[in-house]
Amino acid sequence: MNLKGGGVMLDQTQVPLLAAMKKYVHDDVIPFHTPGHKMGKGMHRVLGDLMPLQTLALDLALMAELDDLHEPHGPIKAAQDLAADLYGADHSYLVVNGTTGGIYAMILTIAGPGDKIIVPRNAHRSIIGGIILSGAIPVFIQPEVDNDLGLAMGVTPETVSAALKQHPDAKGVLIINPTYYGVATNLKEIIDIVHACNIPVVVDEAHGPHLKFSDRLPIQALDAGADIVAQSTHKIIGALTQCSLVHCREGRIRVPRLKAMLQLVQSTSPNYILMASLDVARMQMATQGRELIEKAVDLANKARQEINKIPGLYCFGEEKLGNPGVCSMDPTKVTVTVKGLGLKGAEAERILRHQYKIQVELSDVYNILFLITLGDSEREVDALVAALRDMAATHHGTRDFSAIREIYTAGKYPEPPEQVISPRDALFGNTCMVPFTDAAGMICAEIVTFYPPGIPILCPGERITQEIIDYCHALQNADMHISGPEDYLLKTIKVVD
């Protein structure tokens, strides 16, 4: 239990929203409200047989005793207050359409049409979506790149400082903490630099809802002084898929505007089971979080140590600390570089899935990524290491990786394209389709992303270069999945007419 403002003691063992939902069900109410399956009684058995009736009964609708996500005053407000108390925020908000929705709301809170916002180039496509919705102008800054791994790391404080000097009219800075691969930059120094310009810092902390609970992890953004933070509570800790939290501090942002933007991007019929899972995940972290996350860190460190004994594999770790853009790292993100086996990441992913029944989080040109979470044990980690060991024994030395290098220039990201018009104007302007191979010099009118991890190569409003065309073809040859353009084969691309 912790003290909240005014000396009020909050009991973190409580789950107020779930308790209110269970009480409603136990009252044996006859429902004449949505959803139409009426607490599971009308659910077809194809799904109903897979979900207990007691679970379906909790699929409830907005009503007075269950509170309203958009104007909470009862159990939802109590759940949000407990989350704020746990994470050290002035206010926290439940989000049930993923961290994408939270990121949209953050960007809409600090920037409007024509406003500049400073953003790392390795931003997830949801950030680009938020910029399009807001009508803002992105000022992209380059993250540091580790060419051996073929990975973007963090942006440096010096890079952020230079962008602010070049664009003193920027309305805010967005930072990723940590990256998909667990790399964190010097966030505290960056936030101090930005706050010296009296503008807010918003943080995409999708992969950091657990950072609060171990001293061996990077600092969480709120503790570093961030103004608004979006966390994917479903990615690393125990909420259901699609569940996230948005936290904020008062001062440099208008809290009523953030609330209004969250209302704008979220459903008016939020799923109560999803919200209850956020309530429970918060309680679990409050009561067991340090124990669970420390165990996950121990398991991940064991996996990293064993993987690095396998010929042909490399799992980066603390030896990267101090490199540009690498201030700290989250060891629970286990990135295994497979190029020493002569394999592409996508090939290794398929081998592990179909021969060993191991599913990775993502694969890229050189690497495969595994997440070690509170749901893992020695059994899963031992199975992972054994599968990697067997895969390496089978494939090590069977192919010269230099042949793969000729297909693409992994790690050598193209020069950032010129932003000619705003993403919003490009997306909603007059457009036409042209052959992608002939598009050099034209202005892109859609997002081109290779997924995972969902980092845009081209954004609406940017000028297409021959270097980018060649790079996209290289990634296609490396079996990367394209997301975003209307033509998913990228034979054609939409451009501003």
N, C-alpha and C positions, 0 to 999 in steps of 0.2 A: 504493500500500500504506500502511496506517495501523497505528499501535500500539494494541493492545487491552490490557485489564487484564493485569498481570503482565508487560508488555513483549513479549507475543507479537505477531509481525508477521502480519497477515492479508493475503492476496493477493487483492485485489478483481478481478483478471482471471479468477479461477477460477469455475466454475459446478458446484459439487460434486454437486448433485442431478441435473442433466442428465447429467453424466459417469457417475454410477452407473447411470442408466437406459440409457444407450447401451452400457455395458459388459454389462449383463444381456442386452440384445438381441443383441449381438455374440457372446455365449457360445453362441448357437444352442440355448437351452434349449427343451425340449418342454413347453409349458405345460399343466398340468392344474389351472388356477386361473382365477378370474374375471379379466377380463370374458369373456363367452361367445363373442365373435367371434374369440378366440384370436389376438391380435396382427394382426388384420385379415383373417385367412384365411377367416373366416365372415361377413364383412361383405357385405351385399347390394351389388351393383354400382351401384345408384342413388346410394349414398353413397360406396362404395368407389372409384368412378371419379373422384370429386372430391378424394379424400384419398390421397396416396401411401401405399403399404404401409409405408414406413419411418416415417411419422408414426403410422399406426394401431398399429404394433408398440410404440410408446412408451406406449400406453394400457394401463398396467400396474396391478397391485394391490399392496396392502400385503404386503411380505415382508421378511425380515431385512435383506438387503443394500440395500434401497431405503428403509428406515427407516419409522417410524410418526409421522404428523403429530401425534398426541395424546401420544406419549411419545418424542420424538425424541432420538436419541443418535448418529446417523450423519450421512448427507449432508443430511437435512432440518435437523438442528441446525446443521450447518456453514453451510447457506444462511441460516438465521435469524441466526446470529452475524455473518455478513458484512453482512446488512441493518442490524443494530443498530450495527455499526461504522461503516457509511456514514452513517447518519442521526443518529448521536449518542445512541442509546438505550441503556438498561441491558439491555433485552430487546426483541426483535422477533419477531413471529409471522406465518407465512403464513396467509392467509385465502382460501378458495376459494368462498365463497358471497356474495361482494360485500361492500362496506363496510357493508351492512345487518347482516350477521352480526357484523362488528367492533363496530358501534354497540350491538347487543344485548349483546354481551359486556362492553363498557365500562360500560353502565348497570347490568347485573346485578352487576358487580364492586363498585360503590359504593353501591347502593341496593337495599333489599328492601321487602317489604310495609309500607305505611304511611309509609315514609321520604320526605322531601321532596327534590326535586331541582330546581334552578333552571335553566330552559331558555328560550331565545329563542322568541318566538311563530312566527318564520319557520323553525322546525325542519322538517326533512324528515320525512315520515311514518314512516320507519324509526325515528326517535327516539321517536315516539309508540308504535310497536310495542314498542320496548324497555322503555318505561315500563309498558305493559300487562303484558308478561311478568314484570317485576319486582314489580308491585303497588305501585310507588311513586306518590307524589302530585306531579304537576308544578306548579311555581310558574312561571307564564309571565311573561316580561318582554318589553316592547315594543321592537322595533328601531326605529331612526329610519327615517322614510319620506321619499323624494324624490318629491314629488307631481308634478313635471314629468315624471319618468320612469315614475311609477307603480310604483316598486320599493322594497322593504324593503332598507335598508342594514344596518349592524352595530348592535349594542347598545353603549351608551356605558359607560365605567367608572362613571360616576355612577349609571346605572340599576342596574348590578350591585351597587354598594355599598348602594344603597337597599333592594334586595331582600334582601340579607344582613342588614341591620339589622332588617327587618321579619320575617325568617324565620331567626333565629339557629340554629335546629335543623336547617337544611338539611344534607344529607349530602354535597353536591357541587354544582358548577356545570358546565353543559355550554355550550360556545361553538362557533360555526361560524367556521372560518377557512380560506379566505375564503368569501363567499357564492357561490352558483351564478353570479352575474354578476361575480365577481372582486373584490368589495369586502371590505376587511379593516378591522376596528376596531383600537383600541389594545390589542392582545392582552397585551403585556407588563405594562401597567398593570393590566389586569383580573386577570391571574394573581397579581400581587403583592397585590392587594386580597383575593383569595380565600384565598391562602396565609396571609395575616395572621390569618385566621379558622381556620387549621389544618385546612382541608378541601381535597379534591382538585379539580383542574380537568381535565375530559375534553374533548377537542376533536374535533368532526366536521371533519376535514380532507380530506374526499372529493375536493375540487377543488384539493388542494395538494401532491401527491407530488413536484412539480417545484420547489417554492419554495426548496429547499436550494441550487439550482444557478444562481442568478442574484441578484446584489445589487440588481437592479432590480425584484425581486418582494417581496411582503410577507414578513416573518419567518416561518419555519416554527414550528409550535407547540412542538416540542421545544426549540428554541433559545430560545423565550420562557419556558420553564420548565414546560410542561404535564406532567401526570402520566400520562395515557394519550391516545394519538392514533390515529385510524383514517384511513387514506389509501386512496383508490381508485387503485391502481397501473395499472389499465386505462384510466382516464378520460383521462389527459393524457400518460402515458408508455407504455412498450412492452409491458406484460403483456396477456394475453388477457382478454377480457370476463369479469367476475365475479371477478377477482383483486385482492386488496387486502393491505395490511400493517397490523398493529397494533403500535405501539411503546409502551413504557412506561418510566417512571423509578421506581426503588425509593424508598420513604420513606412517602408518604401513602397508598399502596395496598398491598394484600396481593397480591403476585405469584402465589402459589399459587392464590388465588381467581380471578384473571384467567385463569390457565391452565385452571382447572376450568370457567369460564364459556365459554371458547372451545371446549372439548370439548363442552359442552352444546349449543351452537348450530351446530356444524359436523358434516358427514357423517362417519360412520365409514368411508366408502369415498371419500376425496377423490380427485379426478382428478389423476393425476401429471403430465399434460401441462400442466394449469393451474399446478400448483406449479412445474414447470420453467420456465414462462414468467415467473414471479415471480423465479426465480433469475437468469434471463438479463436481465430488465429491470433488476434491481439492478446486475448487472455492466455493462450498457450505460451506466447513469447514473454509475457509479463511474469508468468509463474515458472517456466522451464527454459526460457530462451537461452540463457547463458550456457546451461548444461548441454542443450541440444546443438547449439552452434559450435561450441568448443569440440564436441564429439565429431561434428562434420569436418571441422578444420583438421583434426587429428587424422581422420580417415583419408582426407584429400592429400595430406602430407605423406601418409604412408603410400598411397597410390603413386604419387609423383616420384617418390624415392625408388619404388620397385620398377616403375616404367622406365626410368632413366638407366636401369641396369640392362635393358633389352637392346641388343644391337640393332641399329637402324632407326630407333625411335628417340625422340627428344621431347621432354616436357619442361618448358621454361618455368623458372621460379625466381627466388630472391636474387639470383645472380644478375637479373635485369634491373634491379633497383639502382637508382642513380643515373640511369640512362635518360636522355631527353624525353620528357613526357611520362616518366615512370617514377612516381614518388613512393607509391605503395602498391600492393596487389592483394587481391582476394584469392587465397589458395584453393578455395572450394570450386573455382573454375579451372578445370584440369584440361589444358590445351596440349594435345599430342601432335607433334610435327612428324608426318609420315613420309616426307620426301626422301628420307634416307633408305626407305624400302623400294623406291622407284614407283611409288603409288601417288595418285592424286587423292585429295581428301574425300571426294565423292566416291572413288573406288573403294577406299578403306571403309567408308560408311556402309556401302552395300555388302561388302564381305562380312563385316561384323553383324549386320542385321540378319542376313540370310544363312550364314554358316554358324554363327555363335549366339544368335538371338539377343544381341546387344544393340540397343538403339542409342546413337549419339544425339546430342542436342543440336549440333550443326556440323557441317563440313565446309571448308573453303578450299582454295587451291592447294595449300600445303598441309592443312591441319584438320583435325577433328577435335571437337570440344565435348567434354563430359561435365555435368553438374553434379556435385556431391552435396546433398541436402540433409535435412533432419530426417528424411525418410529412408536414408541408406544405413547399411550396417556392414560389418566385416564381410559377410557373405557376398553382398553385391560387389564390393570392391575387389575381393579375391577373384570373383568370376570375371570381372573386367580385366584385371591384370593377366589372368590365365589366358583369356581370349587374345589379348594383344601379344602375349608371348608366343602363342601358337601361330597367329597371323604373321608375325615377324619371322618366325622360323621358316614358314612356307614361302614368303615373298622376298626376304632379304637377299639382295644381290641378283635377283632374277631379271632386272631391267635397269638400264642406265637412265637416271632421271634427267640427264642433259637433253634427252629427246623430248621430254615434256617441256623443258625450259624454252625450246624453240617455238612452242605453240603460243606462249604468252610471256609477258614480262612480269611475273608475279612479284608483288611488293613494290613495283615501280608505278605508283599511281599516276595517272595523267595529270598534267597541269590543270588547275581549276579553270573551268570555262568562264567566259565573260558573262556577267549578268546584264542582259540588254534591256529587258523590261521586267516588271514584277511578275512573280509566278502566277498571281491571280489574273492579271491581264493576259498572259500567255494562255492560260487554261481556258478562259472564257472568250477569247478573241476569235477572229476568223482563222480557221486552220485547214490544212489539207494533209494528205498522206503522200510521202515520197519514199523511194527506195532508200534504205538506211545507208547503203554504200555510197550514195550520191548526196548525202545530207550535210557534208562539211560546209560550214559557213552559214547554215540556216539556223533559225531560232527554234529550239525545242519547245513543244507545247504539251508535254506529258512527262511523267516521272519514269525513269529507267533505273530499275533496281535489280541487283542480283541478290537472291535470297536463298538461305540466310547469309549474312545477318541483317539484311534489309537496309543497307547503306546506299543511298542514291548515287549513281554515276552521272546522271543528267537530271536536271530539274527544269520545270517550265520556266521559260524566259531566258535560258542560257544558250549561248552560241555553241553549236556542235563543231567539234574539231576532228580532223583526221586521226589524231592520236587517240581520241575517245572511241571513235569507230573501230580502230584496230584493237584497242583494249577490250571492248565489248565482244568482238569476235573471238579474242583469245579466251575470255572467260566462258563463252559458249563452248569452245573446243575443250575446255576443262570441265565440262558437264555441270556448270553452275546453272541454277534455275532462275529464269527471268521473271520478274514481277513488275507490274505497273503499266507498261505500254499496251495499247489495244492489240497490237500484233505481238503475241507472246513469243513468236519465233524471231522477232526483230528483223524480219526481212524488210519491213517498212516502218516508218516512224512518223508521228504527227508533228507537224511544224507550223509555225505562224505563217499564214498566207500573205 
